[in-house]
Structure formats: structure tokens, C-alpha cells
């Protein structure tokens, strides 16, 4: 498990003891409620969690051990400010794909998930020889799954479970870390997640949706069972502060953008975070996703589209002020320039494939162990469905 400080302390003590008794010894690390329809009920999740197999725990531990042995993984992909270059063979193969000559549809999204939109605004699709347009609908999960959009950026917490439950989508590249945190009233008694045991915590977009899954991981990282030690309930984002003040809930998972000024004003305080906490700096929050059938039938198109969105993310990371102003001008960020620059910089846009794969594997292991994924308890099966990078870094 992440953030197991006690475990680390015990390891340090053991290492010290070994050094005293033998010479040469050395010491060996967030969408809408649509996705809720693709998950099990809270009761089913609890039952599944209680009967989780030892194999699932072993998968998670093995993933952590592998990461520790291999050392730190480069978080960001190399910055490449040029169109993707295809070989002559790839160009010919692309002409034979079903998507050739057709308009690429990306999900119109704002804020931290606007990479596909930025790629269009910067002309990256056109430079790569593609025609693209933005589309909107009920949710990006539904749009990708039904094929009404080819590409979107969104929360792993929104799409991972549906992906394992037969929704026709897959992940093709990383986007960024962070963007949501667990907040309490600044003057409340809750100084840490352990103080929130036995209380109700708000997950605004509902049981089984992304806020529920993210909150589960935040609590689990501190050894708190999200299905037994607390009660996760749905409260609309706009009503969460009033619910805290009335004592209905102890805290709520909120976007850092929504909470930013209330933290500045001394109204809210962050107790656990995907954005600011060191242990969650090693996991992606949002990811580039595509319709899985489209990827299978149009691998060269998928490669080019992924390259365009990756290029946009790298530009957003390397040019935070310009990127923030572009997002504001396009109505994709609020007009608070300084706040958005700070928050956009905290996201580390443009994650490397190695970083994304390692983090996704860790998240999937936790989802299996916590009973959030119930379609299978085999990590390899989940990764086979979920992770299909289309434009790996050289």
C-alpha cells in the first residue's frame, strides 16, 4: 500500500539491526455519475472487498517492489514541438485504414482535461494531415464507448472500471497528476484522515463514480477502509461546505480549482491530496483515452492522434503562462490567471508512458483489492484491456 510510513519505519529499524550484526549489509515507494452505472453497488463492493483474494494483494505488493527495485521513473515525456513523422510504410498503411479521410472527433473538455482541444487550437491535427472537430454529449466515457468520439482526456477513476466491464475504450497515453483533494473546514477538528474515521464524507458525483474511487484511494493509503471505517455519501459540490458547517459531513472530495479561494480565505483546509501529497505524485490522475475498436482498426491514425495530444500536453507544461491564457481565451479555464497558472503547473502535463503504466498498474491493483473492480481479479487482464500506448517515446 502507498504511504505506509509504519512499514517503512520498521524496514529502517530492521536494516539498522542487520548492519550491527553483519558487515557489508545495505538497506535494500477524477467525471460524472454516468460511470456509476458500470460499477457494482456499495453493498456488492463491500462484500467483494471482504473476500478479496490473496493473489490481488500479492499483485499490489509485487508492483511496489518492482518500482522500488527499478528506481524512480521519469515522470514527463520529452518535449517535442514538431509534427509526428511517419515512415513511407506507415503512410501507405494509414491510407488503407477505415478512418482515412474522415474527421477525427475529440471530446470538448475544459480545464485540466482540455489537451485534445488545445491540440486543435494549436493546429497540431492539421499539421499531421488530419481534420478534427470537437463533440459534446452526456459523458466522455459514453462518447468513447459508443464511438461518437475517438479521443478524450479524463479521470482514470472515471473510466477504469467501465473499461473492465466491457465499455469499448482503452488508454493510450498519460495526461497529468493531481487536480482533486479531500477538504475539511479550516477550523474543524479533523487534522488528518484518521480523525475522520466514523464520519460521513461527501463524494459529489456519487457512489461508484470517480469521486468515490479517488476518495477510496486517498483513505486506503492511510490504512482506512473506505467501505467500513467511514460512510461515503453523495452531496453536490455546491452544497458541500454548508453540509460541513451543519455537521452532516466531516469533509468532501473537491477539485482544487473549486476549493482554491476558500483555502486562501481560511474557509477550507486540505487533509489529503492527489495534487500535493508526495505519495500521489507518483500516480497519474487523468489519461488519454480512445475508442478501443477505433484503435484496433486504425492503428496509424491512433498513433498520430495520440502524438498530437501528447504534443499539446508537453506544450502546456513547457509554456504554463501561454497555455493558461489560451485556455482562458477559449473559455476552458476561469479568468483567474494567477490561480490557474499555479494549478496548471502543479499537474505536470505530459506524463511519460513508463510513468503512466507503472501508476496505472498500481491503481488497478488497489481497485481490485478494494473491490472497485469486480469483473476480474487478475491484474494482467485489467492491464491488457486498459493500457495500449499508441505513440511510445523513443
Secondary structure by P-SEA (a helix, b strand, c coil): cccaaaaaaaaaaaaaaaaacccccccccccccccccccccaaaaaaaaaaccaaaaaaaaaaaaaaaaacccccccccccccccccaaaaaaaaacccccbbbbbbbcccccaaaaaaaaaccccccbbbbbccccccaaaaaaaccccbbbbbccccaaaaaacccbbbccccccccbbbbcccccccccccccccbbbbcccccccaaaaaaaaaaaaacccccccbbbbbbcccaaaaaaaaccccccccccccaaaaaaaccbbbcccccccccccccccbbbbccaaaaaacaaaaaaaaaaaaaaaaaaaacaaaaaaaaaaacccccaaaaaaaaaaaacccccaaaaaaaaaaaaaaaaaaccccccccaaaaaaaccccccccc
